[in-house]
């Protein structure tokens, strides 16, 4: 249950750069094949494609403006408008322009011989061909437009000359089309304005007749609005006078009230001091100065002559007279100021009455002359509208007559090209190389993605949750033939060591190998594993228990006439069926012939007794088995022996089959010790080099060393050990 839980949540791993490099190395054949295919195809197509020539005309395009500013207008064409340029692109490629080009250059007839067996093309057909030969683009950071035309005519038809001719004609037709369109729009606009002006003239004449009739009816002089009535001007004039008189009246009344209040509160003395400040009077000013002089002289006479002196008395009489005159003058000034205030009041009342009367009269006259005023205003509006339309006609007429060569200016005429622009051999080959590498690598990774077989140790441990006990290289044969110092032997010695240390019980000495499918290397693995155990000095028995397709007897080159089935069917004894090998500690038991009536013989009591007896006689017993997915014998063996190894061939079967094989071993109660990865190409897949490649290189170097001198003794070559001496053990 714990294993199942672990499998349901696999640990996500991140790919390292070396993992990608490993995929590239493994799939290098696919990458190279696709790369060569793309490059060769690109090269062939490049040589097959016809040559194409091009020529470019460059034009400066502006909005619809004149060469000089029209009357009353200031042209502004400085704003950049990307939509305007894109619109002009489409206009250049439009039927209106290209149909005219086709007609001028007679392309229907010229291209009929090239594309339609000397039969003239129809204009829509020529248009489609011509559009495919035009490339319109904008010069970077400018408003210039480049019109590039391609030609694939044969050399005798001068393709470079044809491309330049078509490009220049497109630019000319586009320029003429825009100018004609602008002129046509101006003519139509002026015509509409003239019709509008004629209608306005008729309306003005009708309005003038109506105004004249109303003027005669209301006796308006000269038919003018100003002569119709003076009441509004009279009201404005009287109102201005009233406001001015009211202001003067308010000032005088305030001054009078202030002077009277000052005399009442502080007396004549303070009034004398202030009145000259408010009212400028020369006589009062002179009297005040004389009084001041007299008072000063009187004060001096009093000190020197005394009050009884005749001169003092005469001076006192002068002072009294001056004082009386001053009081009389002040009273006269106040009386005059009061009279002036009363006069202004009467004038103000008169003006207020006149304003009221004028307003009443103006309202009456306005109501009486209302039809005339309305007709006069309508006449004025119509006159202004007529004048505006007339002015616009004059402006548009002048504008239409102004030159507009700046709308489209051909800055660079198209010239015949010096060499063809396509196909570009260097560019196509370079692109072929790049695309070939990209497609090849992409296909390699896609195939790797679709390949769900076991590729790495991490795949096994992540999918099966079982340890990898051994990694077996490719092209491994019998270790008896290769010898104990074979570079492949070390991989099996590593497997033997891992098996010994992975056992949980010392008495677990019977072992079988299983696999999900056929051809994964079970027989070779169990055979060589038994050999390395025997070479280590342990007594081992190798049993070929693959009764349906036995193969171990072929590795040992012995007969399979009698064997395990003969013993289980009690046809022979154990001593009669067990055979010895060239390794003293290794014995072999063939499968024997399997009668059709004894297919389930491995699931018998005799088989269980045989396993117990073999375990008692040998240190280790090794059982070969058929594929576990299709035959029940492998499951039976896995349940009866102590240990099981799952052999997985590198990149052969999907991981689902491997997982199913492990589950079948566990369901029958077998003890799956671990996994053996078989048939690894060490030289191709550097991922596995660190597991067995070092030893492979180590032994390969030892074999390259020159043989040492043996003092005249003859040494048997390694190749002569192929002939094995096998015989029955008992």
Steps between C-alpha positions, in 0.01 A plus 500: 500500500786732575654427162173572326470828683848597397434416135189714493706811578821477299773744583547764234854533375658787315695431185864600501684628196681165481163327467429702188847425370442130566181508293684672216777239506255212508285641221789631293406270212154657477645849533762436234247343263254788533783753476634348179149467357418867563837627376493287188139592429577869551802476271304319231208742516742795492655374177158420350334834580507754215693821545306806605600862436372806684496875465389764750351845458483729801236770540429768760133507594329787676141575586283701260678837524594767247849614420412840660250588771148582373341838574406526865637159596825373652570139402632270773647174376764434764306246707598139433204275427584127466149421383542741209810312378327163536201635309724613217656151491158355426424770243819417311398132491139581411324409177456867414877544471611157379228468235630824349858365512389180329329702230792740442763226480274250319585231754206282395666433167859496627434255784259290297795355312680426826222361718214399264650340187498824296132564581441851640408500866194664645558811703399340837743214432781741417408703810545194724838424344613861527397527864718201580799676342459826696646570842406838651678607816594813691857623531585491867447824698373686192179553306661366183340198333698238313324316218698188415403292197632151425529341158565137416506550123747305295835659428409585141198696629728720713347440847699783660369749244143373546514536879625861473239586236211365709625669820529843332159462335337414834651813658387721209147359492467533877616863486269588210210320668539699820525829311196420286306393807586823681403712197177310450410545867574875471283534187211318661533705818510830312197396296303427816606836646389683183159338519476597865604858413228526235238385749627753756483780240135424437429495872678834550302662219174377650603627845597842359161533330324417826709757692431770243128435516494515880714815493247674279218374716656630826657805328854404590745739335761344270376158603757490779453357844665800664249745338199299607491641859715714730335387820778259609764773457281754683453261791873439522581876484244598764606218726860614479399860589289381790781292643744795471257753661413252774867464585552880518185539709609238745839671541358850559226376735754311704730803522214728612379259765853454629567873539168561673557213739852626581367853586224353713728274697827705530403856419612764252865476601537143375283583197742781406791255518335236277294691248796618296616140469160395356422819296764709327397869547759777444306770685453291810862400485607868483272597790637217709855613431412864585338389822805302597724805432269737692491267802880489506533881483235544766689272735818710458316832560345361815838420644661832408220766515226338706131447429408866548718623223325646196708296260413183690134584486513578127674164437235322712226658286669367185516151657130508583415612148709218345340243725153618394592487133638146535181376663291662230719348229468152650123536525488611138710203391276255684190664352648480148596136553146424611355668192731299277392177672137588447566577133675165447207324668256660261724415202532142618125460532457643151753257352339201675166592343660541160667158525174334593327668211775403257491137613126485458529654155785257407295199602210625292714569195677164531171316504373704208812443284556133598420351150743740341777420749451126449516530123807723525687248725415215262632708210824562689546126575437403138739766380777375732443139390509603132823692551659205686410254223627742238830540690534123532446459126775751433734319740428153359538628144840644579597187697400275210717705268804474728760232403502186718811322386607447865216248558703228330863560412708232331833534678680202345407353164519121467804373314566151363667272755857385445449146628211274599370533856380142534568226552783592738721195514691598812191609689296195403778258592556678831127491575490135395779418745331690782152363428640150453666510839190643667263251335736208564550584866128571545410168338754323720349648814149424375593136439661492842179640646292232329742229613365377835757224539756487779791731427677577826545359845292789629212385277512153657527614858232765454251269321565171681624625836761226480880526505713441192751230594688482173561666167597258223673633188408420143625200298563276800545128429599206717758595763639148471598584143614855583695401808506631854699807398245604239400868523139382526570273798536790740140606437382155614736505796341829606159333459616200708625729778173695507298176509699368793470819701130548415393166644320519832571132585823309462313181400324677210708333230250417222454770240312550175484776243178627342414758235188656357566402140708267290855578393596716797805283588376283788689187392830679441464685831428190708772305317776757554385569856537130579844504336630789715363331814681180402818690414486645849531148644132440587336178391226602259236314303355658183153367418338565162139521621375674184329180388330651194798672337820370664824670396766444768605164350595688183736726698670187641470301175345195669204277428154584633357150464484440875477754776264658751182355349655153499570529871163649590322224303718245682651375178858564621673564825654830597850361454415398145371841386753738660804575284834659582666793322856616451464691827537242780251677731230551237250226405225520240155345481336521154125537463442169323211419270159628611205272413180685411325320786739645761479877441432576868779284635680793665200548729541154654624346823789342312621850397487625857691192620757553227558860608550391861742225395695733272529762772632236734767381257615839363592836638288674235241376253410710193178447302434631152135586423273600211349854468266562791235687299394212275591180685407392853825308555691816590246595768519147643878511515494845661269367773711187568854636503650729763595794283396653166675743269311706242698539176411808295650556158603856433253689274297197390165468678272766654530569869142380550606145406788514746273626778255222422778239519601624845138493617460139383807395700364672809150352456630141515704579810837514330786694653616747237858581594559766238533588134769429242530743208619305198646572158630850578707665227773647718678675215179669382337588829749676725244488782602139574872542450557552871333166582702268276687702239801552722557129532439450130773749414726359770488144369517617140828674574636190670421293192692749286816450707765273340514147646768438759774242445414153641845338498427283203164371624221494245197709605153406381333790313172623637320408182585132544285477813189488289510121493361395842537162667153416636404168654252356742581568863387165630 
